[in-house]
Amino acid sequence: MMNLAHPGWLWLLPVLMIPLIAWYIYSQDKNEPEMNVSSTRAFDGMGTSWKVWLKHLSFALKLAALACLIVILCRPQTKDSWSTSDVEGTDIVIAMDVSTSMLAKDFSPNRFESAKKVATQFVSGRDHDNIGLVLFAGESFTQVPMTMDNATLVNAIGMTEIGALEDGTAIGDGIATAINRIRDGKAKSKSIILLTDGSNNTGVVAPNTAADIARKYGIKIYTIGVGSNGTAEYPVAIDYAGNIQYQRMPVVIDEATLKNIASRTGGKYFRATSGSVLRSIFKEIDQLEKTHMDVQRFTHTEDHYEPWALLLLGLLLLSLLLDYTLLRHIP
């Protein structure tokens, strides 16, 4: 970014320019030759000579050259330097359930789309964090490794679809994959945000075992049970036209397991019964998971007076060329 080391010199622009322009206008009136004639009718229709305009141009070029000199005195430069600022940053993995039941319509338009929207807003607001994305259903998969590239994360969340993995709910496997992504992070604070709407019914790693491994690595797990109270419209089949058929069924979430996972790791359990509640949960986690750290930035300063000096030289040469050629007058 270009800036001026000594912007105070800019005051010379009005201080010098205004008197010079006033003097030039005054001198033009005083230096005009006069001749007394009985009538000026013979001169009607005669325009101003092009040399008069060139004379004004020569003066304008000199003023522009003076302005360039003043800018040079201000020292235009780009500035780079090391600076240290205190920011808040941490390592986070979002482990998202992508089982078919996440298409239940007790959220608008469904649980899955509501969770994606809130996760996107959360990621967009964490500028100094390393964040990863893990998907799980009947198996688990790392969608995005740990990164500070928020745009990549937002795009990945937006492109996530139900059906990419074998159906089921392997909560323990989802946690285990998230641990593998985050355990080697450099931040003091490490956490996993687990979103699910069901109970662990498949997978290799038991949820409580995965929680114990997370505790060993100092990783907190915030568990979120996604689903309204009572009943909800669940996807049960796909008709001949490819449309999903829904049926109202009881909402069943293994809250005991989710609470136990959070308790074992020093995290917290939340129950999201609507999209607005889910947003408030992420806001609370956003406040809980903030760690101060020092970020160093390097800034290098370099003067950039050369273009102004070349412009000044060019303006002066052009002005002198006009004065000693087209505007030259014999004494």
Secondary structure, DSSP 4 states (H G I P E B T S, - for coil): -EEES-GGGGGHHHHHHHHHHHHHHHHHHHH------S--GGGTT----HHHHHHHHHHHHHHHHHHHHHHHHT-EEEEEEEEEEEEE--EEEEEEE-SGGGG-TTSSS-HHHHHHHHHHHHHHT-TT-EEEEEEESSSEEEEEEEES-HHHHHHHHHH--TTSS-SS--HHHHHHHHHHHHTT--SS-EEEEEEESS---S-SS-HHHHHHHHHHTTEEEEEEEE--SSEEEEEEEE-TTSPEEEEEEE----HHHHHHHHHHHT-EEEEE-SHHHHHHHHHHHHHHS--EEEEEEEEEEEE--HHHHHHHHHHHHHHHHHHTTTT----
